[in-house]
């Protein structure tokens, strides 16, 4: 029988129940061995419901168990770094939800401890695995739309409906929609361009304080190869929507719901010159469960001792932009 990586989920809340646990259980080379919640009684009850062998009330006890090979950290943002350090010291591989950390210093520490303890570290930017995004990147790199001059992206939803009450607490979240959903736009833009941000300017409303985050944000980015980009993200919206558009000198690519997992999506391609459109088409693209995909790929790198699909260094590059965007 093919060996499987045994995962423990740290921070087994609503998101982990709805998304991460089913993804691990559906993965061909992974299995869910343990979960952690603050209440041991609640953890045991959820373990019974999900048919998980082990339940714990702390990350410290979970990572000490010999039947856990790796952890998926789904806790509040402020716990990503300390729980990564705890897991690394116990010799467990780590897949952590985005954003990677609260700040650059934490991200650097996470990378350092994982290298020292020789464990794999992956940041959960699962949108990179979307066939839609990969197709857009293919069209960009092939030169089909010419030199890219601008990318605009949007991620909005009604944050007031979230079960995560800490989302607007800066001491726990680090930032508001910039950290929570804007990071998806940022990472996808970096991935599409295969380039890094030189400068960032932001407009945040309301202005963050030491204890409260922004609820709406707009970022203006400049990349090293000359492309500019804009990101809009907000908790103050009546619907959930994501959108991305890539404008090149020879064409435009756009897609609604580019970050969605487990859906059939549409990529719009428009080509033109001299102010005239000469081709318009839509490509229908089936997107699988991206959470299952990221777990499977991380397990693969553990089993084969290969490089992490999205290493901590990628999360660090995003974190530098996030930190700069919060400076107002």
C-alpha positions as CSV (number, residue, x, y, z in Angstrom):
1,X,0.0,0.0,0.0
2,X,1.2,3.5,-0.9
3,X,2.4,5.4,2.2
4,X,0.2,8.4,3.2
5,X,1.1,11.5,5.1
6,X,-0.8,11.7,8.4
7,X,-2.0,15.2,9.1
8,X,-3.1,17.0,12.2
9,X,-5.3,20.1,11.8
10,X,-4.4,22.8,14.3
11,X,-7.3,25.3,14.7
12,X,-10.3,23.1,13.8
13,X,-12.9,25.7,13.3
14,X,-15.7,26.2,10.7
15,X,-13.3,26.7,7.8
16,X,-11.4,23.6,8.6
17,X,-14.6,21.6,9.0
18,X,-16.0,22.8,5.7
19,X,-12.9,22.8,3.6
20,X,-9.6,21.5,5.0
21,X,-10.7,18.3,6.6
22,X,-12.7,17.1,3.5
23,X,-9.7,18.0,1.4
24,X,-7.2,15.9,3.4
25,X,-9.7,13.0,3.5
26,X,-10.2,13.2,-0.2
27,X,-6.4,13.3,-1.0
28,X,-5.0,10.1,-2.4
29,X,-1.7,10.3,-0.5
30,X,-2.9,11.9,2.8
31,X,-5.0,11.0,5.8
32,X,-6.5,13.0,8.7
33,X,-5.1,11.6,11.9
34,X,-5.7,14.3,14.4
35,X,-7.5,17.6,15.1
36,X,-7.1,20.3,17.7
37,X,-9.6,22.7,19.3
38,X,-9.4,24.8,22.4
39,X,-12.0,22.6,24.1
40,X,-11.0,18.9,24.4
41,X,-14.6,17.8,24.7
42,X,-15.5,19.7,21.5
43,X,-12.4,18.3,19.8
44,X,-13.4,14.7,20.7
45,X,-16.9,15.3,19.4
46,X,-15.7,16.7,16.1
47,X,-13.2,13.8,15.8
48,X,-16.1,11.4,16.2
49,X,-18.1,13.2,13.5
50,X,-15.2,13.2,11.0
51,X,-14.0,9.8,12.0
52,X,-10.6,11.1,13.1
53,X,-8.6,8.9,15.5
54,X,-7.0,11.6,17.7
55,X,-8.2,14.8,19.4
56,X,-6.3,17.4,21.3
57,X,-6.9,20.7,23.0
58,X,-3.4,22.2,22.3
59,X,-1.0,22.4,19.4
60,X,1.8,21.3,21.8
61,X,0.2,18.0,22.6
62,X,-0.9,17.3,19.0
63,X,2.6,17.7,17.5
64,X,4.1,15.3,20.1
65,X,2.1,12.4,18.9
66,X,4.0,9.9,16.8
67,X,1.1,9.2,14.5
68,X,1.2,12.8,13.1
69,X,3.6,13.5,10.3
70,X,2.5,17.0,9.3
71,X,0.2,19.7,10.4
72,X,-2.2,22.0,8.6
73,X,-2.4,25.3,10.6
74,X,-5.8,26.9,10.2
75,X,-5.7,29.0,13.4
76,X,-6.0,32.8,13.7
77,X,-3.2,34.7,11.9
78,X,-1.4,35.6,15.2
79,X,-0.9,31.9,15.9
80,X,0.7,30.9,12.6
81,X,4.2,31.7,13.6
82,X,4.2,30.3,17.2
83,X,2.4,27.1,16.0
84,X,4.8,26.7,13.1
85,X,7.7,27.0,15.5
86,X,6.1,24.4,17.9
87,X,5.5,22.0,15.0
88,X,9.0,22.4,13.5
89,X,10.7,21.7,16.9
90,X,8.7,18.5,17.1
91,X,9.9,17.5,13.6
92,X,6.5,17.9,11.9
93,X,6.1,19.3,8.3
94,X,3.9,22.4,8.1
95,X,1.3,23.7,5.7
96,X,0.0,27.0,7.0
97,X,-3.0,29.0,5.8
98,X,-2.4,32.5,4.4
99,X,-1.3,35.1,5.4
100,X,1.9,33.4,6.4
101,X,2.4,35.5,9.5
102,X,1.6,38.8,11.2
103,X,4.8,40.5,9.9
104,X,8.0,40.0,8.1
105,X,10.0,39.2,11.2
106,X,7.7,36.3,12.0
107,X,7.8,35.0,8.5
108,X,11.6,35.0,8.5
109,X,11.7,33.2,11.9
110,X,9.3,30.5,10.5
111,X,11.6,29.9,7.5
112,X,14.7,29.8,9.7
113,X,13.3,27.3,12.2
114,X,11.9,25.0,9.5
115,X,15.3,24.9,7.7
116,X,17.1,24.3,11.0
117,X,14.8,21.4,11.9
118,X,14.8,20.1,8.3
119,X,11.0,20.1,7.9
120,X,9.0,21.2,4.9
121,X,7.1,24.5,5.0
122,X,4.3,25.4,2.6
123,X,2.0,28.5,2.5
124,X,-1.6,27.8,1.4
125,X,-1.8,29.9,-1.7
126,X,-4.0,27.3,-3.5
127,X,-5.1,29.7,-6.2
128,X,-1.8,29.1,-7.9
129,X,-2.9,25.5,-8.7
130,X,-6.1,26.7,-10.5
131,X,-6.2,25.6,-14.2
132,X,-7.8,29.0,-14.9
133,X,-4.8,30.9,-13.4
134,X,-2.3,28.5,-15.0
135,X,-4.0,29.2,-18.4
136,X,-3.8,32.9,-17.9
137,X,-0.1,32.6,-17.0
138,X,0.5,30.5,-20.1
139,X,-1.1,33.2,-22.3
140,X,0.9,35.9,-20.6
141,X,4.2,34.1,-21.0
142,X,3.6,33.1,-24.6
143,X,3.3,36.7,-25.6
144,X,-0.3,36.2,-26.8
145,X,-1.4,39.5,-25.3
146,X,1.9,41.3,-25.7
147,X,3.7,43.1,-22.9
148,X,1.5,43.3,-19.8
149,X,0.9,46.9,-18.7
150,X,-1.6,46.5,-15.9
151,X,-3.4,43.9,-13.8
152,X,-6.4,44.7,-11.7
153,X,-7.9,42.4,-9.2
154,X,-10.8,42.4,-6.7
155,X,-11.9,40.3,-3.8
156,X,-14.9,41.4,-1.8
157,X,-17.4,39.9,0.6
158,X,-19.6,40.8,3.6
159,X,-17.1,40.3,6.4
160,X,-19.7,41.0,9.0
161,X,-21.2,37.5,8.4
162,X,-17.9,35.7,9.2
163,X,-17.7,33.4,12.2
164,X,-14.1,34.7,12.7
165,X,-14.9,37.6,15.0
166,X,-11.1,38.3,15.3
167,X,-10.9,39.4,11.6
168,X,-11.1,43.1,12.5
169,X,-8.8,42.8,15.6
170,X,-5.4,43.9,14.5
171,X,-3.7,42.2,17.4
172,X,-5.0,38.8,16.1
173,X,-5.5,39.4,12.3
174,X,-2.5,41.7,11.6
175,X,-4.6,43.5,8.9
176,X,-8.2,43.4,7.6
177,X,-9.1,42.5,4.1
178,X,-5.5,43.1,2.9
179,X,-4.3,40.2,5.0
180,X,-7.4,38.0,4.6
181,X,-8.3,38.2,0.9
182,X,-6.1,40.9,-0.7
183,X,-3.2,38.5,-0.2
184,X,-4.9,36.1,-2.7
185,X,-4.9,38.9,-5.3
186,X,-1.3,39.8,-4.5
187,X,0.0,36.3,-4.7
188,X,-1.8,35.6,-7.9
189,X,-0.6,38.8,-9.5
190,X,3.0,38.0,-8.5
191,X,2.6,34.4,-9.8
192,X,1.1,35.5,-13.2
193,X,3.9,38.1,-13.8
194,X,6.7,36.0,-12.3
195,X,7.9,39.3,-11.0
196,X,8.3,41.1,-7.7
197,X,6.8,44.3,-6.2
198,X,9.1,47.3,-6.1
199,X,6.7,49.7,-4.4
200,X,3.3,49.8,-2.8
201,X,0.9,52.6,-2.0
202,X,-2.3,52.0,-0.1
203,X,-5.6,53.7,0.8
204,X,-7.3,52.2,3.8
205,X,-10.7,52.9,5.3
206,X,-11.0,53.3,8.2
207,X,-7.4,54.1,9.1
208,X,-6.1,51.1,11.1
209,X,-5.2,51.6,14.8
210,X,-3.1,49.5,17.1
211,X,-6.2,47.3,17.8
212,X,-8.5,47.7,14.8
213,X,-8.0,46.9,11.1
214,X,-9.2,48.5,8.0
215,X,-12.4,47.2,6.4
216,X,-11.8,48.4,2.8
217,X,-8.5,48.8,1.0
218,X,-7.0,49.7,-2.3
219,X,-3.4,49.0,-3.3
220,X,-1.3,50.4,-6.1
221,X,1.7,48.2,-6.9
222,X,4.7,48.7,-9.2
223,X,6.7,45.7,-10.4
224,X,10.3,45.5,-11.2
225,X,9.7,44.9,-15.0
226,X,7.5,48.0,-15.2
227,X,4.0,46.5,-14.9
228,X,1.6,48.3,-12.5
229,X,-1.2,46.6,-10.6
230,X,-4.2,47.5,-8.6
231,X,-5.9,45.5,-5.8
232,X,-9.3,46.3,-4.2
233,X,-10.5,44.2,-1.3
234,X,-13.3,44.8,1.2
235,X,-15.4,43.4,4.0
236,X,-18.1,46.0,3.2
237,X,-19.8,44.3,0.3
238,X,-23.3,42.8,-0.2
239,X,-22.0,39.8,-2.1
240,X,-18.9,37.6,-2.4
241,X,-17.0,38.2,-5.7
242,X,-13.5,38.0,-7.1
243,X,-12.3,39.3,-10.4
244,X,-9.0,39.7,-12.3
245,X,-8.1,41.4,-15.5
246,X,-4.8,41.5,-17.3
247,X,-4.2,44.2,-19.8
248,X,-1.5,43.8,-22.4
249,X,-0.4,45.8,-25.4
250,X,-2.1,43.2,-27.7
251,X,-5.0,41.9,-25.7
252,X,-6.9,41.6,-22.5
253,X,-7.7,38.5,-20.3
254,X,-10.4,38.6,-17.6
255,X,-12.1,36.2,-15.3
256,X,-14.8,36.4,-12.7
257,X,-14.4,34.3,-9.6
258,X,-10.7,33.5,-10.4
259,X,-10.1,32.3,-6.9
260,X,-12.9,29.8,-6.7
261,X,-12.3,26.1,-6.1
262,X,-14.4,23.2,-7.5
263,X,-16.2,25.2,-10.2
264,X,-16.4,25.5,-13.9
265,X,-15.2,29.0,-14.8
266,X,-14.9,31.2,-17.8
267,X,-11.8,33.0,-19.2
268,X,-12.5,35.8,-21.5
269,X,-9.8,36.6,-24.1
270,X,-9.9,39.7,-26.3
271,X,-7.3,40.5,-28.9
272,X,-6.9,43.7,-30.8
273,X,-4.8,46.4,-32.4
274,X,-5.2,50.0,-33.6
275,X,-8.2,50.4,-31.3
276,X,-10.0,47.5,-33.0
277,X,-11.0,44.2,-31.6
278,X,-10.2,41.4,-34.0
279,X,-10.9,38.3,-31.8
280,X,-13.1,37.6,-28.8
281,X,-13.5,34.2,-27.2
282,X,-14.4,32.5,-24.0
283,X,-12.6,29.5,-22.7
284,X,-14.5,27.2,-20.3
285,X,-12.1,25.8,-17.6
286,X,-13.0,23.2,-15.0
287,X,-11.3,23.9,-11.7
288,X,-10.9,21.0,-9.3
289,X,-10.9,21.2,-5.5
290,X,-7.8,23.4,-5.0
291,X,-7.5,22.6,-1.3
292,X,-7.3,18.9,-2.1
293,X,-4.7,19.7,-4.7
294,X,-2.5,21.7,-2.4
295,X,-2.6,18.9,0.3
296,X,-1.8,16.2,-2.3
297,X,1.1,18.2,-3.7
298,X,2.5,18.9,-0.2
299,X,2.2,15.3,0.8
300,X,4.0,14.4,-2.5
301,X,6.9,16.7,-1.6
302,X,7.2,15.1,1.9
303,X,7.0,11.5,0.6
304,X,9.5,12.2,-2.2
305,X,11.7,14.7,-0.2
306,X,11.4,17.3,-2.9
307,X,11.0,21.1,-2.7
308,X,7.8,22.6,-1.2
309,X,5.3,23.6,-3.9
310,X,4.9,27.1,-2.3
311,X,7.8,27.5,0.1
312,X,8.0,30.0,3.0
313,X,10.1,32.4,0.9
314,X,7.0,33.0,-1.3
315,X,5.0,33.8,1.7
316,X,7.7,36.2,2.9
317,X,7.7,38.1,-0.4
318,X,3.9,38.6,0.0
319,X,4.4,39.5,3.7
320,X,6.8,42.4,2.8
321,X,4.0,43.9,0.6
322,X,1.4,43.4,3.2
323,X,3.5,45.1,5.9
324,X,4.2,48.0,3.6
325,X,0.5,48.3,2.7
326,X,-0.5,48.7,6.4
327,X,1.9,51.6,6.9
328,X,-0.4,54.7,6.7
